[in-house]
Amino acid sequence: MELSQGVDNLDINYSAIEVLPPYDESESEWLKTDASNIAKIALKDNRVRQLIQEGGTIMGVTYSCHPTPENYDGPGCAPALRIQSGNKIVDFLVDEEKEVVVETVTEINQNTSTV
């Protein structure tokens, strides 16, 4: 399923964007709206659009958490649009009420195989 074609025109099949396991959208307390709304909010952010334009693929929506320092005033966890690009996976954490991306979490997978 190719969700990232035509990003310039936002020609994205939002209904095909799913909640990623292990979460169940029908039982989630963390998701106030739905996966397509999280994607629409995230795609307003230039960083998201750029990552997709550079070949990133939308994986889906998840509940993403990141470590926070003691006096941190931002969200530690939030619904997020997950995008894979090369060896990295980036979660764009969304505030559904403010309709903005509030944080990003990047996981870089190292290819440790030898030839």
Contacts in CASP RR format, 6 or more apart in sequence:
PFRMAT RR
TARGET T0000
AUTHOR 0000-0000-0000
METHOD contacts of the structure
MODEL  1
MELSQGVDNLDINYSAIEVLPPYDESESEWLKTDASNIAKIALKDNRVRQ
LIQEGGTIMGVTYSCHPTPENYDGPGCAPALRIQSGNKIVDFLVDEEKEV
VVETVTEINQNTSTV
1 13 0 8 1.000
1 16 0 8 1.000
2 57 0 8 1.000
3 12 0 8 1.000
3 13 0 8 1.000
3 16 0 8 1.000
3 17 0 8 1.000
3 57 0 8 1.000
3 58 0 8 1.000
4 12 0 8 1.000
4 52 0 8 1.000
4 55 0 8 1.000
4 56 0 8 1.000
4 57 0 8 1.000
4 58 0 8 1.000
5 11 0 8 1.000
5 12 0 8 1.000
6 12 0 8 1.000
7 43 0 8 1.000
7 49 0 8 1.000
7 52 0 8 1.000
7 53 0 8 1.000
8 53 0 8 1.000
10 43 0 8 1.000
12 39 0 8 1.000
12 43 0 8 1.000
12 58 0 8 1.000
14 36 0 8 1.000
14 39 0 8 1.000
14 40 0 8 1.000
15 36 0 8 1.000
17 35 0 8 1.000
17 36 0 8 1.000
17 38 0 8 1.000
17 39 0 8 1.000
17 58 0 8 1.000
17 60 0 8 1.000
17 61 0 8 1.000
17 81 0 8 1.000
18 25 0 8 1.000
18 35 0 8 1.000
18 60 0 8 1.000
18 61 0 8 1.000
19 25 0 8 1.000
19 28 0 8 1.000
19 31 0 8 1.000
19 35 0 8 1.000
19 60 0 8 1.000
19 61 0 8 1.000
19 62 0 8 1.000
20 59 0 8 1.000
20 60 0 8 1.000
20 61 0 8 1.000
20 62 0 8 1.000
20 82 0 8 1.000
23 30 0 8 1.000
23 31 0 8 1.000
23 62 0 8 1.000
23 63 0 8 1.000
25 31 0 8 1.000
25 34 0 8 1.000
25 35 0 8 1.000
28 63 0 8 1.000
30 63 0 8 1.000
30 77 0 8 1.000
30 78 0 8 1.000
30 79 0 8 1.000
31 38 0 8 1.000
31 61 0 8 1.000
31 63 0 8 1.000
31 79 0 8 1.000
32 79 0 8 1.000
32 96 0 8 1.000
32 97 0 8 1.000
33 96 0 8 1.000
35 60 0 8 1.000
35 61 0 8 1.000
37 96 0 8 1.000
38 61 0 8 1.000
38 79 0 8 1.000
38 80 0 8 1.000
38 81 0 8 1.000
38 94 0 8 1.000
38 96 0 8 1.000
39 58 0 8 1.000
39 60 0 8 1.000
39 61 0 8 1.000
39 81 0 8 1.000
41 94 0 8 1.000
41 96 0 8 1.000
41 99 0 8 1.000
41 100 0 8 1.000
41 101 0 8 1.000
42 48 0 8 1.000
42 80 0 8 1.000
42 81 0 8 1.000
42 92 0 8 1.000
42 94 0 8 1.000
42 101 0 8 1.000
43 49 0 8 1.000
43 52 0 8 1.000
43 81 0 8 1.000
44 99 0 8 1.000
44 100 0 8 1.000
44 101 0 8 1.000
45 92 0 8 1.000
45 100 0 8 1.000
45 101 0 8 1.000
47 92 0 8 1.000
47 101 0 8 1.000
47 104 0 8 1.000
48 81 0 8 1.000
48 83 0 8 1.000
48 92 0 8 1.000
48 101 0 8 1.000
51 83 0 8 1.000
51 85 0 8 1.000
51 90 0 8 1.000
52 58 0 8 1.000
52 83 0 8 1.000
54 85 0 8 1.000
55 85 0 8 1.000
56 83 0 8 1.000
56 84 0 8 1.000
56 85 0 8 1.000
56 86 0 8 1.000
57 83 0 8 1.000
57 84 0 8 1.000
57 85 0 8 1.000
58 81 0 8 1.000
58 82 0 8 1.000
58 83 0 8 1.000
59 82 0 8 1.000
59 83 0 8 1.000
59 84 0 8 1.000
59 89 0 8 1.000
60 81 0 8 1.000
60 82 0 8 1.000
61 79 0 8 1.000
61 80 0 8 1.000
61 81 0 8 1.000
61 82 0 8 1.000
62 79 0 8 1.000
62 80 0 8 1.000
62 82 0 8 1.000
62 91 0 8 1.000
63 77 0 8 1.000
63 78 0 8 1.000
63 79 0 8 1.000
63 80 0 8 1.000
64 77 0 8 1.000
64 78 0 8 1.000
64 79 0 8 1.000
64 80 0 8 1.000
64 82 0 8 1.000
64 91 0 8 1.000
64 93 0 8 1.000
64 105 0 8 1.000
65 76 0 8 1.000
65 77 0 8 1.000
65 105 0 8 1.000
66 76 0 8 1.000
66 77 0 8 1.000
66 93 0 8 1.000
66 103 0 8 1.000
66 105 0 8 1.000
68 74 0 8 1.000
68 76 0 8 1.000
74 102 0 8 1.000
74 103 0 8 1.000
75 93 0 8 1.000
75 95 0 8 1.000
75 102 0 8 1.000
75 103 0 8 1.000
76 93 0 8 1.000
76 103 0 8 1.000
77 93 0 8 1.000
78 93 0 8 1.000
78 94 0 8 1.000
78 95 0 8 1.000
78 102 0 8 1.000
78 103 0 8 1.000
79 93 0 8 1.000
79 94 0 8 1.000
79 96 0 8 1.000
80 91 0 8 1.000
80 92 0 8 1.000
80 93 0 8 1.000
80 94 0 8 1.000
80 105 0 8 1.000
81 91 0 8 1.000
81 92 0 8 1.000
81 94 0 8 1.000
82 89 0 8 1.000
82 90 0 8 1.000
82 91 0 8 1.000
82 92 0 8 1.000
83 89 0 8 1.000
83 90 0 8 1.000
83 92 0 8 1.000
84 90 0 8 1.000
87 108 0 8 1.000
87 109 0 8 1.000
87 110 0 8 1.000
87 111 0 8 1.000
88 106 0 8 1.000
88 107 0 8 1.000
88 108 0 8 1.000
88 109 0 8 1.000
89 106 0 8 1.000
89 107 0 8 1.000
89 109 0 8 1.000
90 104 0 8 1.000
90 105 0 8 1.000
90 106 0 8 1.000
90 107 0 8 1.000
91 104 0 8 1.000
91 105 0 8 1.000
91 106 0 8 1.000
91 107 0 8 1.000
92 101 0 8 1.000
92 103 0 8 1.000
92 104 0 8 1.000
93 101 0 8 1.000
93 102 0 8 1.000
93 103 0 8 1.000
93 104 0 8 1.000
93 105 0 8 1.000
94 100 0 8 1.000
94 101 0 8 1.000
94 102 0 8 1.000
95 101 0 8 1.000
95 102 0 8 1.000
END
